[in-house]
Amino acid sequence: MSAQEEDVKLRVRSKLEGDHVKLWLPPFATSPQHSSQQPVLAAATSPTSPTAPTSPTQSLQDLASEYAKQLNVSEQLVLTALQDLQQHSIERSKANERFKETGVAALRVTIPVQINGLKCVNVDMKLNALGSELIDVVAGQLAIQVVRLKLIHKGKVIKHNESLSSQSVKNGSQMLSIILAGTPESMRENSDLYIEMQNAKHDAELLSEDSYGSNYMQLEDQSGNALNIPAKEKKALMVAIALHERGRTALKAENYSLALVVLLEADRHFSECNADILKLVDNYALLNLDIAWCYLCLQSITHIPDAEARLTVCENNFHRSYGPNLERLIALKGSSGNEKGLFMRLHLLQAVVFYHQNKRAEAKDILQRAERELNSLKIDELSLCQLVEIGYSPSEARMGLRACGGDVQAATGFIENLQQQRVESRKRAKEDEASRLLGHCDDGKQFISMPFVKMLVNMGYSKVSAVLALKKSNNNVSNAVQFIQDQPELLNVADLPLSMTLTENFEIDDSELQKLLDIGFDSSVAVEALKQTFNNFSNAVDLLSNSGGLLTSLGASVMQSTSSLGNSFSELDEKRKKKKKEMKAAYKRLSEGIDTKDDDYLDLDLKQEEVFLEQYKKFLE
């Protein structure tokens, strides 16, 4: 069906609803339609297109003539739309009667295709059937492997092992069929991605644990403040964010089918969190925007209601974070140029939703707004090339020019400032991460301060003693010194954070080690002393001298007063090392799958947005 035919059909449907016209009854149909008395199978498929309607009645032709004048379009186009809608109404009426008599529901599955946009498969099936049965039928009708097929209903992926009724499927329900690519390479890629999805869930759950004060992952709100939330919801958020990033990777590659499946999986995990928590992070707003964008790219008009709901969530979150007119954003960053790209995509999608709801005035108004925003975000290619030639990446150049209204000189200053801010931000993040890895103090409100640890080490105390004393004293350096000197028995090695195994790896400075060897210390104790003093020769000498040269393991100064732990010491250390190894591996896997480039989600080239904008402008002419 052409774009013009689809537009006429949409407008005719709206007229029929407004005039309360029932096309399946006389005088528009030749006679009342009744359900077939033929037995119906539990699962059957009907042709992918409706049967050709009979010759139109005079009343239907008269209605076509009247609507053609009112809509100012071709009478033949209107008649074709009326016949198509009539046939659909008749089939739906029959399906409703049959459902009442037999319990067999009529389901409609749309499949995005490259040519002609969409095609449909109609399936008759009882609602107590499992999702896997429906998937088998549709896959058979499409002659594809079951593993390549995903069905989306009301923004959820149909589950194999649950009944259709338990997944809110009803008689007349419409679904979107996602067919994953079938080449050996893409099948392998998709398989790898699903395995990766499962690994991401496991890794995120592991890293969200606070055992041993590991704190490998920390959630923050839009202001950078740490979020302290229940463990279960923290796990769900970690998994959701990790899956969202993987979905965005597929989105960038324009693999919308795969992206939608992954993004909906992320949405499932987000839904496990309290609504108040979701208001604190931007990720959920961006996820809803990404899912709605997938619907548009896949031409899934069926999901207009879900898209509308998701765009509302997104808009409310954006207004809360940035201000209705971006005033909070401008106050924070001094510019709103790049975030405007997100608003432009949001407004474009809202216009599309209005159009398909036949709210043409609203659609035209917000589409014009989106067009103004798009035009303001366009970048002069010569200016872009100029910035790239002097060493900036295309992404940096785009963002700089948008932030500065296309001024090349101002964009250069903006990029330089942004780069410096990122360096400082990473430095602070590294310092904060070092403290987080040490875990919380006993008050549970603050992390053990790494700067204070270094201060105590420079005073001649061991790293282990410093960490344990600061934990006990809630970062009070004076009290920490008193603990180490007067009450070392209160410092328990079992309280060490997971990030510090008792025999943790540490790169020894060979020159400092040689100095210790030259003055007569044994190699093993010299190595341990340098570990505890961060390769500080003087402090290492003091530590060894104070211990009488008997320092044999990291934390020995504490162990001297906690000898009762001797038997369990090695077991504790092995447990720490094993857990630390698992978490480091999980962190590495998870971070490799996430694009860590700052503000990457803001770097939109807007080319596809412009294509859709022009398409819907023509629809609304």
N, C-alpha and C positions, 0 to 999 in steps of 0.2 A: 504494500500500500504506500502510495506517495505521501509526501509531507502535506500536500494540499488536501488529499483525500482524508488523511487522518485529522486535519484541522476541521474540515467540514463535518466529519462524523462527530467530533467532539462538540461542536456547536449545535448540531442537530439533536444530539442526546440531551443537551441542556434544555433545548426548547421542548422536547417531549416530556421531560421531567416537570418543567414549569407549567405545561398545559395538561398534565396528568393523562397523557395519551397512552393507551395500552395496545401496542401493535399486534399482540398475539390474539386479540379478540376481534370479532366483526365490529364495524364494517371493514377494518383494515386487513384482517385475515379472512380467508374464504369460509372457515368454520372454526368453532372452538376446538382447540387442540387437546387431545387426551393422550394419556400415557399408553405405550404399547403393552399388549397383553403377552408378549413373548417373554419367556423366562430370561432372567439376567444372570450372568456369571458373577462370581464374587469379585473378579478383577478382569476387566476387558478394556481395550482401547478403541477409540473411535477415530475416524480420519482426522488428519491434521488440519483440514479446512472444512467448513460446514457445507452441507449439500446445497446445490443450487436451488434458490427459491423458485416457487411457481410464478406465473405471470402476476404482476401487481394488480390489486383490485383498483377500481376507479377511485375509491376513497383514498387509497395510498398515493395514487398519482396526483389527486387534487391536493393532498397534504404536501407533497413534494413541490408542487407549483407555488403554494402559499409560502412555504418556508424559504424557497429560493428567492422570492421577492423580498422577504423580510431580512434575509441574510445577505442579499445582493451577491449571490453566487449562482453557478450553473444549475439548472433544474435537474440535469442528468446526474450531477455529482450528489445532489441532495437525495434523489431517488435511490441511487446506489447505496448511500449511507442508510436510508430508511430500510431498504431490503436486508442489508447486512445486520442492522440492529433488530429487525423483525425476526430474522432467522435465529439470532442468538436468544431472543426473548422466548421464542417457541421451544427451543432446545432446553432453556432453563426451566420453563414451565413443566415440560415433560420430566425433566430430571427431578424437580421438586415432588411431583406426584409419585414418581418411582421410588424416591427416597422414603416417602411416607409408607409406601406399600411393602418395600423389600429391605429397607435399611442400607441400600447401596447408594453411596454418594458419588456425585459427578465432580471430578476434580480437573482443573485446567492448569497445565504446565507450559510456561512460555520458555523458549530457548533463544538466546541472542545469537544471531548469525551475521556473517559479514555482508551477505546480499539480502536486500529487502528488510533488514532490521531484525525482525522477530518471526518465529514460527511457533505453532502451538501443538501440544499433544493433549488430548482429552482422555482421562482415565476414570473408569468406573470401579469403585472399590469400597468395601465396608470399612467403617471407621475404627473397628476393633483390630484391623490388620496392623502389623508392625510397619514401622517406617522402612525397614529393609525390603518388605514385599512391594511397596510402592516404587522404591528405587529400582528394584529388579525389573518391574514392568516397564518403567520409563526407559531404562537402559536398553532393554530388549527392543522397544519400539524405535529407539534411535540407533540401534546396532552398535553400541559402544560397550566397553568394559565397565562393570559396576564401580570399580575403584576410581574411575575417572569422573563419576557423576556425584554432584552435591545438589540437594534441593533446598531452597531458601523459602521459608514461609513466615511472614510477619517479622522479618528481621532476625530469624533464628534458623540455624541449620537443622534440617530434619534428622533426628537420631535414629539409628538402625534398630536399636533394641527396645524402643518404646512404641506404644500404639499411637495411631494417628490422632485419635480423640484426645489423648493425654497431652498432645502437642498443639492443641487448639485448632486442629484441622476440622472443618465442617463441610457439609454439603455445599458445593459451589465455590469452595476455596480456590484461590489462584496462587501459584507458586512460580518461582524463578528457578530454572535449571542452569546450573553451572557445570560446564564440561571442561575439565582440565585437559591441557594439551596432551596429545597421544603419541608424539614421537618418542623413540627410545631415550633420547637425551632429556626431553622435558619430563617424561615419566619418571626418570631417575631423579631429576631435579625436584619434582613434586614430592616423590617419596622421601628424598633427603630432607625436604622442608618439613614434612610431617614428623619425621623422626626428630628433627631439630626442635619442632614445637614441643614435643614431649620432653626433650632434654631441657628446653628452656623452662618449662614448668618445674621440673625437678630442681634445676640449678637455682632458680629464683626462690623457691621454697627453702632450699638449704641456706642460701645467703641471707634470707630474711630472719633467720634465727638469731637470737641474742646470746646463745650459749657461749660461755667463756668470755663474754664481752667482745665478740668478734666484730660486729658492726661493719661488715663489708659493704652493706648497702644502706643508704639513709634516704628517707623520703622528705622532701621539702615542699613548702607552699610557694606561691608566686613571689613572695618576698624573700625567699631563701631561708625561712625559719624551719627548723626540724619539726616534723610531724610525729607526735607520739600517739600511735593508734594501736588497737588490739592486735595481737600476733596473727590471728586468723585473717583479719582484713588486710594486714600488712602483706601477708603472703599473696593474697588475691591481687592486690595492687601491683606487686612486683611482677607477677606472672603476666598480668594484663598489659603493663607497660612494655615488657620484653616482647610480647606477641604483637603489640601495636607497632613497634619498631620494625619487626620483620614484615608485617603487612605493608608498611610504608615503603619498604624496599621493593616489594612486588608492584606497588602502586607507581613508583618512579619508573619502573621498567614497562609500564602500561599493560601489565598482566592483571587486568581487572578481575577476572574470574578467581584467580588464585588469591589476590589481595582481599577480595570480599570474604572469602572463606576464613582467612586468617584473622581479619579484622573483627568478624563476628565472634570468633573464638575469644579474642581479647575482650570484646564487649560482654561475653558471658562471665568472665572473671571480674570485670568491673562491677557487674550487677550484684556480686556477692558483698559489695561494700556499702556501708551506710551512705545515704544520699548526702548528708552533711559533709562527709569526707570528700566525696567527689566534687563538691563545690570549691574545695581548697586547692585543687590541682587543675592545670590547663589541659592535661593529657586527655581527659574524658571529653572535653569540648572538641578537641582536634580529632579524636577518634570518630565522634558522631559526624563531623564534617567530612571526614575521609570516606565513611560508609555511604553517606548521601551522594558523594562524588562518584563512587563506584556504581551506584544505582543509575545515575545519569549516563555514565560511559557505557553501561551495559543496556541502556534503553529500557530499564525495567519499570514501566509505568505502574505495574501492579504494586510496587512498593512506595507509591506516592504518600500514603498515610504514614508509613514508617519514616520516610524521609522528612515529612513535615514535622513529626514529633522530634526527630533527632536535630533538625535545624533550630527548633525552638530551644532545646537544651543548649545547643552551641551558642546561640545568640545571647541567651541569659548569662551564660558563663563569661562570654566576651565582654558584655556590658559590666559585669561585676569586676572583672580583672582590669579592663582598660578604660572604663567609663563609657557612657552612651555616645559621647562625641570624641572618644579617645583622649580625654583631658588628663586622665591618670597616667596614661602611657606617655604623653608629651611631657608631663611634669617629671617623669622618671627618666626618660631617654632623650628628651629634647626634640624628638621627631617621631612621626607615626607612619612614615612612608612605607616601610616594609610590612608592618602589620595590616596596612590597608589592603594588601593583596589577599589576606584571609577574609576580610570583610567583603571584598569584591566577589570572591568565590561564594561566600555565604549568600550574598544578595542575588547573585546569578541563579543559584540553586532555589532560592525562595521564589524567584520569578518563574522558574520552570514549574515548580509545584503549583503556583497560582494558575498558570496557563492550563495545566492538565486538570485543574478543578474548574476550568472555564470561568475563572475570575479575571477576565481579560483586562479590565481597568487597573486592578491591583498589579497584575503581571507587567503591564506596560509601564506603570509608574516605577516599580522597583527595578525593572530592566534598564530603564533610562538612568537610574541611579548607579547601577552596576557599570553601565557604559561610561558614565562620567568618571567613575573611580578607575576603570581600566585605562582610559585616555590619560589620566593624571599619572599613571604608573608606567606608561610607555617610556622607553629609554632610547635616546639617540645612539644608533649603532656606531657612529664615528667616535662619540665620547666614550662608549664602552671599549672600543678597540684602543683608544688612546690610553686608558687606564691599564688595560691588559698588557700593552706594549712596555709599560714602565714597571711591570712585575707583579701586578695584582691578579688574583684569580678572577675568572668571569663572575663567579658568585660574589666575591668581595666588591667587584666593580659595580655589579647590578645593585647590590644593597646600598652601596655608598651613594650612587647617583639618585636612587629613589629617596633616600633619606634627605638629600640635599637639593631636591627639585631639579636635578640634571646639571648642576654646577660642578664642573670637573675639578676645579681648584678646591672648592669646599668639600667635595667627595673625597679628595686625597687626604685632607685633614681628618675627615670623619673616619676613614679606614685606618689611618695611623693611630688615631685615638682608640678606635675599637680594638685594634691589635694589642695596644698597650694594656687596655682594660682586661683583655683576655689573658695576657701574660700574668698580670697581677691576680686575676681571679683564679687562675690555675695554681699560682703560688699559694694563695690563701686556702684553696681547696686541698692542696697537698698537705698543708699544715693541719687543717681541720681533720683530714682523713687520718693523719698520723695519730692525732688525739683520739679520734673515734675508734681506731683499731686497738687502742689501749683500754677501751671500755669505760664504763661509768665509775664514778666515785661511789662510796658507800651511800651517799645521800640520794643516788639515782637521778640527780638533776643535771649534773655536769660531767663532761668527759675528763679523764685524767689528762692534765696539761703536759703535752710534749715539751714545750719550752721550759717548764718547771723541772721535768725529768732531766733535761740537759743541764739545768742549773745545778741540780744536786750531784749529777755525775761530775761536773767541773769542780765541785767541792770535795771530790774524792770518794763518793759513795758509789756502790755498784748500781747498774741500771735496774736490776731486779729489786734491790732494796728501795730505790727511788720510786719505782712504779707502785710497789706495795704500800709504801709509806704515804704517798700522795693519795692513793685510793682510800686508805684508812683515815687520813686527815682532811679529806674533801678539798684537796689542792691547797692546803695551808702549809707553806714551806717550813715555817718555824716548828709547827707541830710535827711535820714529817721528819725533821731532823731529830726531834726528841724521841719519836718512835724508834728510829734507827739506832740511836745511841743508848736509850734507857729502857725501851720495851720491845726489843726485837722479837720476843716470843709471841707478840701479837700479830706479827706479819706472817701470813700463811701462804706458802707457795701455791696452794690449791686455788688461790684467788687471782693468780696471774691470768691476763687475757690470753685468748687463743692465739692472738697475733704474736705472742712471745712464747715459743716452746723453750724449755729449759736448756736445750742445746741448739737454739735457732742458728740458721746459717748467717754468717756475717763475713763480709769481705775484709780480710786482714791486710793492713798496710805492711808490706814485706820489709820496708826500711825501718819502721818502728819495731817490728818483731825482731829484726836483727840486732837492734840496739839493746833490747832486753836480753837476748841471748849472749851478747858480748859482755854483759855485766854479771852473767852467771846464772840467770834464771832458767829453769827447765822449759823446754819448748811447749809442752801441753799447758802449763799454768800461765806462761807468757801469752799464749793465744787467748785463753779465757779472760785474762786481765784486759787485753786489748778489746775484746768483745764488749766487756762491761763498761769500758771507758771511752767508747767510740774512737779507738785508735789514738788516744791521748797518752803520749809516752810518760809524761810526768805523773799523771793521775794513775797510770798503770803501775808505776814504780811504787807510789804511795800505797795503792791497794795491796800489792804483793808484799810490801814491807809490813803492813798492818796485819796481814794474815799469816805472817811468818813463812811466806813462800809455799803455803799449803793449799792455795786456791786450786781446786781440782775440777770444779764444774760451775757453770753459770748459776748464780744463786747460792753459792756455797756459804757466803757470809750470813745468809738467812738460815741455811740448813744447820749451821753450827748450833743454833738455839732451838731448832725444831727437829732434833734427831729422831723423835718418835715417828716421823714420817719416812724414815729411811727405807723401810721395806716396800712402801708403796710409791716411793719417789720415781723409780724407773718405769713403773706401770703408768703412772700419771703422765710422765714425759712422753711415752710412746703413744698414749691416747691422744695427747695434744698434737703431736707431730702428724699422726694419721688424719685427725680431723682438719688440721690446718692445711694439709696437702689436698684433701678433698675440696675444701672451700676455695683454695687458690685456683684449682683446676676449674671449678664451677664458675668462679668470677672471670677467669680468662675466656671460657667458652661464651659466657653471656655477653661480655663486653665486646668480643669480636663480632657478634651478630648485630650490634647496635651502632648506628652511625652517630659518632660523638661530635661531629662538626657543629660548632655553636650556631644556633638559630637556623639550622638547615631547613626546618619546616617553613621558614619565611621566604626562602629563595625559590619563587615561582616565576617561570618565564612567561606564563599567562597566554601562551599561544593557543592552547586548547580551549581555554576560557573564551577567547575571542571568537573561535569557530562556533561554539555553542551560542554565544551572544548574537552573532549574525544570523544564525539559523532561527532562533526564536523571535528575532526582530521581524523576519520575513513572515513567520506564522501570524504575528500580531498586526501586520499591515492591513 
